[in-house]
Amino acid sequence: MKKAIIGKKVGMTQIFDEAGKVVPVTVIEAGPCVVVQKKTVEKEGYAAVQLGYEEVAEKKLSKPELGHTGKAGVAPMRHLKEFRLENCDELNVGDVITAASFKEGDHIDVTGISKGHGYQGAIKRYGGHIQKMSHGGGPVHRHAGSMGSTSDPSRIFKGHHGAGQMGVDQVTVQNLDVVKVDAELNMIVVRGAIPGPKGGIVYLKNTVKTIVEKKGEAGISNNPQKASARVNPQKASARNK
């Protein structure tokens, strides 16, 4: 069953697993979210639900926004996001979705807006190569350099790596596993980093990746050559390990 929720990035920290290894994690304040609108195949042509997150004062919303939430009979919401879920028929307007819908071990995709870095050059924006800092480099150490030939095509192709606005893009990090869920604190802890600054809005949903479960550790090979290498450390195959 597909699941989704809206949350807010709290920050990163680290925890220790059962084996004592350090695991870098991101803490997300997920939900509670309210179903504001339900879309059906008969009316809109597809099945989806619109979730609302974080109540806000009425004076901070426009009249159309207030009318949208008022029609659903829910409190004014600051953030709205539509999700296509498999169990849309089971959800109704006014239902509340909490962090308890996820569990430890789930694999999720997290979508957010990346941090803004302002107007940056080609070196920082795309990781371009800088020129040598000696032997006549002059004032062009971090310039973009050549952008193509002159007579043909006599222009710069679209999409060329150049200076411009860096960041503030929608980024999705796929296949992060849920390490911990605390329904009382509305907290979901995922392994690894997610896009956006602290306090940024993120969208969590089941991963689109196909998860292949491991079938167990590989056993010891019966190959006599490999067996001899384990016995005799002077073998080339043993030295290359």
C-alpha contacts under 8 A as a table, 3 or more apart, distances in Angstrom:
res1	aa1	res2	aa2	distance
1	M	85	L	7.86
1	M	86	E	6.22
1	M	87	N	7.07
2	K	85	L	5.52
2	K	86	E	5.83
2	K	87	N	7.43
2	K	205	K	7.15
2	K	206	N	5.70
3	K	85	L	6.70
3	K	101	S	7.21
3	K	102	F	7.51
3	K	205	K	5.48
3	K	206	N	5.78
4	A	83	F	7.03
4	A	85	L	7.76
4	A	203	Y	7.37
4	A	204	L	5.39
4	A	205	K	4.11
4	A	206	N	6.79
5	I	30	A	6.64
5	I	31	G	6.48
5	I	33	C	6.80
5	I	51	L	7.67
5	I	97	I	7.13
5	I	98	T	7.59
5	I	99	A	7.67
5	I	203	Y	6.14
5	I	204	L	5.32
5	I	205	K	6.58
6	I	30	A	5.90
6	I	31	G	5.88
6	I	33	C	6.79
6	I	51	L	7.67
6	I	52	G	7.92
6	I	53	Y	6.47
6	I	81	K	7.78
6	I	201	I	7.32
6	I	202	V	6.09
6	I	203	Y	4.74
6	I	204	L	6.18
7	G	28	I	6.28
7	G	29	E	5.30
7	G	30	A	3.91
7	G	31	G	5.62
7	G	53	Y	7.69
7	G	201	I	5.87
7	G	202	V	5.34
7	G	203	Y	6.22
7	G	204	L	7.40
8	K	28	I	5.63
8	K	29	E	5.10
8	K	30	A	6.36
8	K	198	K	7.92
8	K	199	G	5.57
8	K	200	G	5.55
8	K	201	I	4.62
8	K	202	V	5.73
9	K	26	T	7.61
9	K	27	V	6.47
9	K	28	I	4.73
9	K	29	E	6.40
9	K	196	G	7.64
9	K	197	P	7.24
9	K	198	K	5.37
9	K	199	G	5.05
9	K	200	G	5.44
9	K	201	I	6.46
9	K	202	V	6.75
10	V	26	T	7.50
10	V	27	V	5.46
10	V	28	I	5.45
10	V	29	E	6.53
10	V	198	K	5.42
10	V	199	G	5.78
11	G	26	T	5.76
11	G	27	V	5.62
11	G	28	I	7.44
11	G	198	K	5.57
11	G	199	G	7.98
12	M	24	P	7.29
12	M	25	V	5.72
12	M	26	T	4.31
12	M	27	V	6.06
12	M	193	A	7.44
13	T	24	P	6.09
13	T	25	V	5.58
13	T	26	T	6.32
13	T	27	V	7.55
14	Q	22	V	6.43
14	Q	23	V	5.47
14	Q	24	P	4.47
14	Q	25	V	5.51
15	I	22	V	5.80
15	I	23	V	5.32
15	I	24	P	6.67
15	I	25	V	7.17
16	F	19	A	7.70
16	F	20	G	5.34
16	F	21	K	5.38
16	F	22	V	4.72
16	F	23	V	5.87
17	D	20	G	5.27
17	D	21	K	5.60
17	D	22	V	6.72
17	D	23	V	6.86
18	E	21	K	7.50
23	V	191	R	6.95
24	P	191	R	6.07
24	P	192	G	5.58
24	P	193	A	7.87
25	V	179	V	7.95
25	V	189	V	6.35
25	V	190	V	5.44
25	V	191	R	4.40
25	V	192	G	5.02
25	V	193	A	6.81
26	T	189	V	5.68
26	T	190	V	5.45
26	T	191	R	6.42
26	T	192	G	6.28
26	T	193	A	5.99
26	T	194	I	7.14
27	V	187	M	6.83
27	V	188	I	6.09
27	V	189	V	4.65
27	V	190	V	6.73
28	I	187	M	5.70
28	I	188	I	5.19
28	I	189	V	6.10
28	I	190	V	7.87
29	E	185	L	7.80
29	E	186	N	5.57
29	E	187	M	4.79
29	E	188	I	6.46
30	A	98	T	7.07
30	A	99	A	5.69
30	A	186	N	5.43
30	A	187	M	5.81
30	A	188	I	6.41
31	G	53	Y	6.54
31	G	54	E	7.91
31	G	97	I	6.84
31	G	98	T	5.29
31	G	99	A	6.21
31	G	186	N	6.26
32	P	53	Y	6.84
32	P	54	E	7.96
32	P	96	V	6.44
32	P	97	I	5.66
32	P	98	T	4.63
32	P	99	A	7.08
32	P	186	N	7.13
33	C	51	L	5.94
33	C	52	G	5.41
33	C	53	Y	4.96
33	C	54	E	7.65
33	C	96	V	5.57
33	C	97	I	5.08
33	C	98	T	6.46
34	V	51	L	5.46
34	V	52	G	5.16
34	V	53	Y	6.76
34	V	74	V	7.75
34	V	93	V	7.71
34	V	94	G	5.79
34	V	95	D	5.69
34	V	96	V	4.58
34	V	97	I	6.28
35	V	38	K	7.35
35	V	49	V	6.63
35	V	50	Q	5.81
35	V	51	L	4.64
35	V	52	G	6.33
35	V	91	L	7.73
35	V	92	N	6.81
35	V	93	V	4.95
35	V	94	G	5.16
35	V	95	D	5.42
35	V	96	V	6.50
35	V	97	I	7.80
36	V	49	V	7.61
36	V	50	Q	5.54
36	V	51	L	5.61
36	V	52	G	6.05
36	V	69	T	6.44
36	V	72	A	5.79
36	V	74	V	6.98
36	V	93	V	5.57
36	V	94	G	6.39
37	Q	49	V	5.78
37	Q	50	Q	4.95
37	Q	51	L	7.26
37	Q	72	A	6.83
37	Q	93	V	5.85
38	K	47	A	7.74
38	K	48	A	6.16
38	K	49	V	4.56
38	K	50	Q	6.32
38	K	88	C	7.67
38	K	91	L	7.96
38	K	92	N	6.84
38	K	93	V	6.41
39	K	43	K	7.15
39	K	44	E	6.11
39	K	46	Y	6.82
39	K	47	A	5.28
39	K	48	A	5.07
39	K	49	V	5.97
40	T	43	K	5.56
40	T	44	E	5.76
40	T	45	G	6.53
40	T	46	Y	5.60
40	T	47	A	4.49
40	T	48	A	6.76
41	V	44	E	5.62
41	V	45	G	4.10
41	V	46	Y	4.20
41	V	47	A	5.31
42	E	45	G	5.82
42	E	46	Y	7.66
43	K	46	Y	8.00
44	E	47	A	7.67
47	A	84	R	6.34
47	A	85	L	7.57
47	A	88	C	6.46
48	A	82	E	6.72
48	A	83	F	5.61
48	A	84	R	4.29
48	A	85	L	6.15
48	A	88	C	5.97
49	V	82	E	5.66
49	V	83	F	5.59
49	V	84	R	6.48
49	V	85	L	7.44
49	V	88	C	6.39
49	V	91	L	7.93
50	Q	80	L	6.60
50	Q	81	K	5.47
50	Q	82	E	4.12
50	Q	83	F	6.28
51	L	80	L	5.63
51	L	81	K	5.40
51	L	82	E	6.16
51	L	83	F	7.65
52	G	77	M	5.56
52	G	78	R	7.29
52	G	79	H	5.62
52	G	80	L	4.57
52	G	81	K	6.68
53	Y	77	M	5.75
53	Y	78	R	6.32
53	Y	79	H	5.20
53	Y	80	L	6.51
54	E	77	M	5.59
54	E	78	R	5.61
54	E	79	H	6.65
55	E	75	A	6.47
55	E	76	P	5.67
55	E	77	M	4.55
55	E	78	R	6.00
56	V	60	K	7.02
56	V	75	A	7.95
56	V	76	P	5.71
56	V	77	M	5.58
56	V	78	R	5.65
57	A	60	K	5.71
57	A	61	L	7.49
57	A	76	P	6.89
58	E	61	L	5.61
58	E	66	L	7.06
58	E	76	P	6.34
59	K	62	S	7.63
61	L	65	E	6.02
61	L	66	L	6.33
61	L	76	P	7.80
61	L	78	R	7.96
62	S	65	E	5.27
62	S	66	L	6.22
63	K	66	L	5.00
63	K	67	G	6.01
64	P	67	G	5.00
64	P	68	H	6.17
65	E	68	H	5.08
65	E	69	T	6.51
65	E	76	P	7.94
66	L	69	T	5.41
66	L	70	G	5.79
66	L	76	P	6.35
67	G	70	G	4.89
67	G	71	K	5.93
68	H	71	K	5.41
68	H	72	A	6.80
69	T	72	A	5.18
69	T	73	G	6.31
69	T	74	V	5.65
69	T	75	A	6.56
69	T	76	P	5.80
69	T	77	M	7.39
70	G	73	G	4.90
70	G	74	V	6.11
70	G	75	A	7.25
70	G	76	P	7.51
71	K	74	V	7.88
72	A	93	V	6.48
72	A	94	G	7.16
73	G	94	G	7.31
74	V	94	G	6.49
77	M	80	L	7.07
84	R	88	C	7.44
85	L	88	C	5.52
86	E	89	D	8.00
87	N	90	E	5.41
87	N	91	L	6.94
88	C	91	L	5.33
89	D	92	N	7.60
91	L	95	D	6.62
92	N	95	D	5.76
97	I	101	S	7.04
98	T	101	S	6.05
98	T	183	A	7.11
98	T	186	N	6.91
99	A	102	F	5.87
99	A	181	V	7.02
99	A	182	D	7.28
99	A	183	A	5.43
99	A	186	N	5.44
99	A	187	M	6.57
99	A	188	I	6.68
100	A	103	K	6.81
100	A	181	V	7.11
100	A	182	D	7.39
100	A	183	A	5.11
100	A	186	N	7.93
102	F	106	D	6.88
102	F	181	V	7.22
103	K	106	D	5.96
103	K	178	V	7.07
103	K	180	K	7.43
103	K	181	V	6.19
104	E	177	D	7.85
104	E	178	V	5.17
104	E	179	V	5.43
104	E	180	K	5.39
104	E	181	V	6.32
105	G	177	D	5.83
105	G	178	V	5.21
105	G	179	V	6.36
106	D	177	D	5.55
106	D	178	V	5.32
106	D	206	N	7.75
107	H	175	N	5.36
107	H	176	L	5.40
107	H	177	D	4.38
107	H	178	V	6.32
107	H	206	N	6.24
107	H	207	T	5.75
108	I	174	Q	6.62
108	I	175	N	5.31
108	I	176	L	5.31
108	I	177	D	6.24
108	I	178	V	7.40
108	I	204	L	6.50
108	I	205	K	5.46
108	I	206	N	4.39
108	I	207	T	4.35
109	D	172	T	6.63
109	D	173	V	5.72
109	D	174	Q	4.34
109	D	175	N	5.56
109	D	176	L	6.32
109	D	204	L	5.90
109	D	205	K	5.56
109	D	206	N	6.00
109	D	207	T	4.79
109	D	208	V	7.50
110	V	172	T	5.53
110	V	173	V	5.36
110	V	174	Q	6.52
110	V	176	L	7.77
110	V	194	I	6.64
110	V	195	P	7.90
110	V	202	V	6.49
110	V	203	Y	5.61
110	V	204	L	4.82
110	V	205	K	6.83
111	T	170	Q	6.95
111	T	171	V	5.68
111	T	172	T	4.21
111	T	173	V	6.47
111	T	194	I	7.79
111	T	195	P	7.08
111	T	202	V	5.48
111	T	203	Y	5.09
111	T	204	L	6.69
112	G	170	Q	5.68
112	G	171	V	5.61
112	G	172	T	6.52
112	G	194	I	7.59
112	G	195	P	5.38
112	G	196	G	5.84
112	G	200	G	7.38
112	G	201	I	6.33
112	G	202	V	4.61
112	G	203	Y	6.56
113	I	168	V	5.60
113	I	169	D	5.35
113	I	170	Q	4.57
113	I	171	V	6.02
113	I	195	P	6.20
113	I	196	G	5.17
113	I	200	G	7.48
113	I	201	I	7.70
113	I	202	V	7.70
114	S	167	G	5.60
114	S	168	V	4.94
114	S	169	D	5.42
114	S	170	Q	6.33
114	S	171	V	6.31
114	S	195	P	5.02
114	S	196	G	4.26
114	S	197	P	7.21
115	K	167	G	5.48
115	K	168	V	5.61
115	K	169	D	7.99
115	K	195	P	7.31
115	K	196	G	5.06
115	K	197	P	5.79
116	G	166	M	6.26
116	G	167	G	4.33
116	G	168	V	4.85
117	H	120	Q	7.20
117	H	165	Q	7.42
117	H	166	M	5.27
117	H	167	G	5.66
117	H	168	V	7.96
118	G	165	Q	5.57
118	G	166	M	5.68
118	G	167	G	7.37
119	Y	163	A	7.18
119	Y	164	G	5.17
119	Y	165	Q	4.44
119	Y	166	M	6.05
120	Q	124	K	6.45
120	Q	125	R	5.93
120	Q	163	A	5.68
120	Q	164	G	5.66
120	Q	165	Q	6.28
120	Q	166	M	6.18
121	G	124	K	5.85
121	G	125	R	5.91
121	G	143	H	7.89
121	G	144	A	7.87
121	G	162	G	6.65
121	G	163	A	4.16
121	G	164	G	6.60
122	A	125	R	5.07
122	A	126	Y	5.59
122	A	127	G	7.06
122	A	128	G	6.10
122	A	143	H	7.50
122	A	144	A	5.94
122	A	161	H	6.31
122	A	162	G	4.78
122	A	163	A	4.86
122	A	164	G	7.89
123	I	126	Y	5.81
123	I	127	G	4.96
123	I	128	G	4.28
123	I	129	H	6.52
123	I	130	I	7.05
123	I	142	R	6.42
123	I	143	H	7.73
123	I	144	A	7.33
124	K	127	G	5.28
124	K	128	G	7.02
125	R	128	G	7.86
125	R	162	G	7.98
125	R	163	A	7.14
125	R	164	G	7.86
125	R	166	M	6.17
126	Y	161	H	6.83
128	G	144	A	7.81
129	H	142	R	7.93
130	I	141	H	5.63
130	I	142	R	5.24
130	I	143	H	7.56
131	Q	137	G	6.71
131	Q	140	V	7.62
131	Q	141	H	4.82
131	Q	142	R	6.78
132	K	135	H	7.39
132	K	137	G	6.16
132	K	141	H	6.77
133	M	137	G	5.96
133	M	141	H	6.66
134	S	137	G	5.68
137	G	140	V	6.39
137	G	141	H	6.08
138	G	141	H	6.91
140	V	143	H	5.08
144	A	147	M	7.76
144	A	162	G	6.74
147	M	156	I	6.55
147	M	160	H	7.79
148	G	155	R	7.64
148	G	156	I	6.59
149	S	152	D	6.07
149	S	153	P	6.84
149	S	154	S	6.80
150	T	153	P	6.81
150	T	154	S	5.00
150	T	155	R	7.53
151	S	154	S	4.93
152	D	155	R	7.71
153	P	156	I	7.78
156	I	160	H	7.19
157	F	160	H	6.06
171	V	195	P	6.35
172	T	195	P	7.36
173	V	176	L	7.34
173	V	194	I	6.40
173	V	195	P	7.41
174	Q	207	T	6.30
174	Q	208	V	7.72
174	Q	209	K	7.54
175	N	207	T	5.56
175	N	208	V	7.80
175	N	209	K	6.55
176	L	190	V	6.38
176	L	191	R	6.04
176	L	192	G	7.03
176	L	207	T	8.00
177	D	190	V	5.73
177	D	191	R	5.80
178	V	181	V	7.52
178	V	188	I	7.10
178	V	189	V	5.95
178	V	190	V	4.42
178	V	191	R	6.43
179	V	188	I	7.84
179	V	189	V	5.51
179	V	190	V	5.28
179	V	191	R	6.24
180	K	188	I	6.01
180	K	189	V	5.02
180	K	190	V	7.09
181	V	186	N	7.92
181	V	187	M	5.83
181	V	188	I	4.69
181	V	189	V	6.29
182	D	185	L	5.60
182	D	186	N	5.95
182	D	187	M	5.03
182	D	188	I	6.48
183	A	186	N	4.84
183	A	187	M	6.36
184	E	187	M	7.70
196	G	200	G	5.64
196	G	201	I	7.79
196	G	202	V	7.94
197	P	200	G	5.37
207	T	210	T	7.97
221	S	226	K	7.20
221	S	227	A	7.55
222	N	226	K	7.69
222	N	227	A	7.08
223	N	226	K	5.42
223	N	227	A	6.24
224	P	227	A	4.82
224	P	228	S	6.06
225	Q	228	S	5.16
225	Q	229	A	6.38
226	K	229	A	5.05
226	K	230	R	6.46
226	K	237	S	7.59
227	A	230	R	5.20
227	A	231	V	6.50
228	S	231	V	5.06
228	S	232	N	5.87
228	S	235	K	7.87
229	A	232	N	5.09
229	A	233	P	6.10
229	A	234	Q	7.66
229	A	235	K	5.45
229	A	236	A	7.74
229	A	237	S	6.12
229	A	238	A	5.21
230	R	233	P	6.49
230	R	238	A	6.58
232	N	235	K	5.95
232	N	238	A	7.61
233	P	238	A	5.44
233	P	239	R	6.67
234	Q	238	A	6.82
234	Q	239	R	6.82
235	K	238	A	5.29
235	K	239	R	6.45
236	A	239	R	5.11
236	A	240	N	6.27
237	S	240	N	5.34
237	S	241	K	6.84
238	A	241	K	5.61
